[in-house]
Each structure stands twice: as C-alpha cells, then as structure tokens.
Amino acid sequence: MIPKLIFVMLAILSTTAALASPAHSPWPGGIGIVHIPGDQRPSVTVDDQPALVLRAGNEWIAVVGIPLGQTAPGAITATISVPNQESRQVEIEIRAHAYEEQRLSVDRKYVDPGQEELERIFVEREIIDAALGHWREASLAGLSLKAPVGGRRSSSFGRRRFFNDQPRSPHKGMDITANSGTPVSAPISGVVTATGNYFFNGNTVIIDHGQGFISLYCHLSEISVDEGEWVSTGTAIGKVGATGRVTGAHLHFATYLNGTAVDPALLLTD
Ligand SMILES: [Zn+2]
C-alpha cells in the first residue's frame, strides 16, 4: 500500500514540475532553462533584458527566450543576481535548428507599401514592439498554455519567408486555421496591453502575462476586449478573421519571452 502511495505522490510531483516550466529547447526561437538552486529569488538578465523566473520545488528556474536571429551553434549568457551575493554568469549552449522556407502570394500593397502606408507601419511598429517587450512584475505559477482556438496548426514558426518572391523577416508565430468568426480565448490569464487594427497584423490583441511573457493574436475579424482589461484563462478576446497581410482566415498566435519570439508549440499543453 505504502509504495503505491509514494509512487502516486511522485507522479503528481513530476507532473507539477513538468507543467511549471517548458522543456529546455536551446535553439534559435526556442527556450533555454537555467536551474538556480536556493531560496532567495534571483534576478536574471539576458542581453541586459530581464528574464522570467519561476519557483519550482526547492529551486528557481529562469525561462529564457532565444532569439530567432541567434547564431547557432553558439551560446548566450544569462547573468544571475541574488541579493547580497556576487552575480554570476551561466552560458546556455545553443544548438542549430533548421527552419524551412515559405513562399506566399499577397496583395502588392503588403510587399511594396506606399509612403502613407510606410508611415502608418512605422507608428504601429513602435506600439507593437513596446507591448511585446514590456516588463510587468508578477509571480507566475507556470507557462502552460491552452490552445486559443481549435484547428489545424501550422509548423511554420521560424520559417524564412518570401512574400511575392521578396525576402521578409521570419515567421514569428504559429498559424492556426479556423473559420472566420470562431471565438479565440486567452490561453492563460493576463492584462490586455494593446488592441488595434494594424497594417500587417490586422485586428490584433496583445496580452501581458507578467515577467516579459507576452502573447499576440492577429488577423481577427473582431476584438472583444479593451486595453487594460484583465483576462482569465478561457476569456473570449476576439474572433478568427482574415484582416491584414493574410492568404486566408487563420489566427496568427505568437508568444514572447524577454522581448523575443519563441515557438508557441513549446508552451501548448493540448
Ligand atoms: Zn502567421
């Protein structure tokens, strides 16, 4: 009886640990995990940007987003500071990861925007970048996400993209195909920090989950939340659509850590 009970308890403990933080996925667009023993909460920075820290069992875990543009093989350095101790540095070894090419055809204005559109893009870029790089102190229990919408998921994160044969920045999210009007829900709680109709992203919602963990939802047909609103897991935030630079109705779902896009597939649990 007792061994069985111990086994069950261990199983629960390991499940909890597995849910608390994603797996160590040390490649461009992936997530690096740094284990930090001790009781005092450390602060961790990567490239002078603060990184997310979670408590797991009797240690702390730094969850570090690795930029898609990171050279691989290579390394990034995490600086760990604990009150009343000298700060130390830990190297995260980065493995190479092959991303395919993706070629798409879109309306010409999305490849060759006019002067007025360029000015609009510039203003929107600043708003979006500020929201994606925002830091809000918060204590997080974990980073596990429920899918914001059901549907076929592309594995196109990180793909090098060509629009009408012109090279553009890599794909920084996951595309989930669903019919226009399908409700999109928050995959974890947070604060809505930006909503708007943007040139490339169409109708967009950005949610701040705390400690630099941010999610982005694009091409919506409808937005159903306001800036500053607190959303719980499962709250409807909008509906799938085909607004902005798209080839059809889908949700562009992206996740960010320390200001860098990481593959949402590494965080989804369903
Ligand atoms: Zn997309």
Boltz pocket constraint, residues with backbone or C-beta under 6 A from the ligand:
constraints:
  - pocket:
      binder: B
      contacts: [[A, 171], [A, 173], [A, 174], [A, 175], [A, 251], [A, 252], [A, 253]]
      max_distance: 6.0
